[in-house]
Every structure is written in structure tokens, then in C-alpha cells.
């Protein structure tokens, strides 16, 4: 099962404060464990919402809203994509994740874990032709990212 692990923003991350060396070292060690365990597929931190934009679709029109956005607790500061056996395994990994004070479960933070939709989740709506197209797209992306 693939899951997205969503690290929620804090007032500190939204203010653009970067983690100190202690936390960066702890996160690198944690990421190293994820790599050695074959769990991590992707992951990155995000810049504060002040550097981003939202595009809203409504009634056939689009509008662009520049950041920053209110309610830091509703924003995303970073993410991972993991390959795990089940949700329980993902939870076990998140419980070991270092937080702002450098220890698992230490500082106030929140992480959301959501399974990614797989082809079978779309049922009959994903026809054999669409499945083939989706497989080709994944293959093309994998080939492009392997050369980066």
C-alpha cells in the first residue's frame, strides 16, 4: 500500500524558519532508516504558503489567490510517499519521526497519513484502455525521474 504522509505546517514553518542543525540531522537519520527499510518513495519539504498560490475553479472560471494563507494548522509543510504493508505500519513509522525538538513525539505538531488511490479503487470506471494509458504514464514518469 502506498500512503502519503502529510506534515502539517506550524506557525514557525509558515514564518519561514528553517529547522536547526539538530533537527535536520535527526530528520536525515530518520530518512536514512526509511531508505534502508525500502519504505520511502518520495518526500520533500515545502516553502511557506506566502511563496505559493491557489487556483480556484468555479462556474467554468478560474481565479488565482496569492499566499500567504490563513490557518497554518490547515497547511502542509512537507510530505513523504511511502510503500508500507498497511496503515498500522505507516503509523508506527510516524511515531518514530523526529519533531521540532529533535525527539519522536516531542514538540507540538501534526501528521496526516492517507492511502493513495490505486487503479483498482476506480472499479469499472477505469476501463482497460484507461488502465493501459495510466500504466504508460507511470512508466514514462519513472523513466524521466530515473535520469534526474
C-alpha positions as CSV (number, residue, x, y, z in Angstrom):
1,X,0.0,0.0,0.0
2,X,1.3,3.5,-0.9
3,X,0.5,6.3,1.6
4,X,1.1,10.0,1.6
5,X,2.4,11.2,4.9
6,X,1.5,14.9,5.2
7,X,3.4,17.0,7.7
8,X,1.2,19.9,8.8
9,X,2.6,23.4,8.9
10,X,3.2,25.3,12.1
11,X,3.5,29.0,12.8
12,X,7.3,28.5,12.7
13,X,7.3,26.8,9.3
14,X,4.9,29.4,7.9
15,X,7.2,32.2,9.1
16,X,9.9,30.6,7.0
17,X,12.0,29.4,10.0
18,X,14.2,26.5,8.9
19,X,14.9,23.7,11.3
20,X,18.2,23.9,13.2
21,X,21.1,21.5,12.6
22,X,20.0,19.1,15.4
23,X,16.5,18.6,13.8
24,X,18.0,18.4,10.3
25,X,20.4,15.7,11.5
26,X,17.6,13.8,13.2
27,X,15.4,14.0,10.0
28,X,18.3,12.8,7.9
29,X,18.8,9.9,10.2
30,X,15.1,9.1,10.0
31,X,15.0,9.4,6.2
32,X,18.1,7.1,6.1
33,X,16.1,4.5,8.1
34,X,13.2,4.8,5.7
35,X,15.5,4.3,2.7
36,X,17.3,1.3,4.3
37,X,13.8,-0.2,5.1
38,X,12.7,0.3,1.5
39,X,9.7,2.4,2.7
40,X,10.3,5.9,1.1
41,X,9.3,6.6,-2.5
42,X,9.5,10.4,-2.4
43,X,9.4,13.3,0.0
44,X,10.2,17.0,0.3
45,X,9.6,20.0,2.5
46,X,7.5,22.9,1.2
47,X,8.2,26.6,1.3
48,X,5.8,28.8,3.3
49,X,2.4,29.5,1.7
50,X,3.5,33.1,1.3
51,X,5.5,31.9,-1.7
52,X,2.6,29.9,-3.2
53,X,-0.7,30.4,-4.9
54,X,-4.1,28.7,-5.1
55,X,-6.1,28.3,-8.2
56,X,-9.8,28.1,-7.6
57,X,-12.3,26.7,-10.2
58,X,-15.9,27.8,-10.0
59,X,-18.6,28.0,-12.7
60,X,-16.2,27.5,-15.6
61,X,-13.9,30.2,-14.4
62,X,-10.6,30.2,-12.6
63,X,-9.1,32.6,-10.2
64,X,-5.7,32.8,-8.6
65,X,-5.2,33.6,-4.9
66,X,-1.7,34.5,-3.8
67,X,-0.4,33.3,-0.5
68,X,0.1,33.6,2.4
69,X,-2.9,31.6,3.5
70,X,-4.6,31.7,6.9
71,X,-4.7,28.9,9.5
72,X,-1.2,27.4,9.5
73,X,-2.6,24.2,11.0
74,X,-4.6,23.5,7.8
75,X,-1.5,23.9,5.6
76,X,1.1,21.4,4.5
77,X,4.8,21.9,5.4
78,X,6.1,18.7,3.8
79,X,5.3,15.2,2.7
80,X,6.6,11.7,2.1
81,X,5.2,9.0,-0.1
82,X,5.8,5.6,1.5
83,X,5.3,2.0,0.5
84,X,4.1,0.1,3.6
85,X,2.2,-3.1,4.3
86,X,-0.7,-1.3,5.9
87,X,-1.8,1.8,7.8
88,X,-0.5,0.4,11.1
89,X,3.0,0.2,9.7
90,X,2.8,3.8,8.5
91,X,1.6,4.9,11.9
92,X,4.5,3.0,13.5
93,X,7.0,4.9,11.3
94,X,5.4,8.3,12.0
95,X,5.6,7.7,15.7
96,X,9.3,7.5,15.3
97,X,9.6,10.7,13.3
98,X,11.6,13.5,15.0
99,X,9.8,16.7,15.7
100,X,10.9,20.3,16.2
101,X,12.7,19.5,19.5
102,X,14.5,16.6,17.8
103,X,12.7,13.7,19.6
104,X,9.9,11.5,18.4
105,X,6.6,12.8,19.7
106,X,8.2,15.8,21.3
107,X,7.1,19.2,20.0
108,X,3.6,20.2,19.1
109,X,3.0,19.0,15.5
110,X,0.5,17.0,13.5
111,X,1.0,14.5,10.7
112,X,-1.8,13.1,8.5
113,X,-1.5,9.7,6.8
114,X,-3.6,9.0,3.7
115,X,-3.6,5.9,1.4
116,X,-3.1,6.8,-2.2
117,X,-5.7,5.6,-4.6
118,X,-4.7,2.6,-6.7
119,X,-6.1,1.6,-10.1
120,X,-8.5,-0.9,-8.5
121,X,-10.0,1.8,-6.4
122,X,-11.6,3.2,-9.5
123,X,-13.5,0.0,-10.3
124,X,-15.2,-0.4,-13.7
125,X,-14.8,3.4,-14.4
126,X,-11.1,2.7,-15.2
127,X,-11.5,0.8,-18.4
128,X,-8.8,-1.5,-19.8
129,X,-7.8,1.4,-22.2
130,X,-7.5,3.9,-19.4
131,X,-5.6,1.3,-17.3
132,X,-3.1,0.9,-20.2
133,X,-2.8,4.7,-20.6
134,X,-2.2,5.1,-16.8
135,X,0.5,2.3,-16.9
136,X,2.2,4.0,-19.8
137,X,2.1,7.4,-18.0
138,X,3.7,5.8,-14.9
139,X,6.4,4.2,-17.0
140,X,7.2,7.5,-18.7
141,X,7.4,9.3,-15.4
142,X,9.6,6.6,-13.9
143,X,12.0,6.7,-16.9
144,X,12.2,10.5,-16.6
145,X,12.9,10.5,-12.9
146,X,15.5,7.8,-13.0
147,X,17.7,10.1,-15.2
148,X,17.5,13.1,-12.8
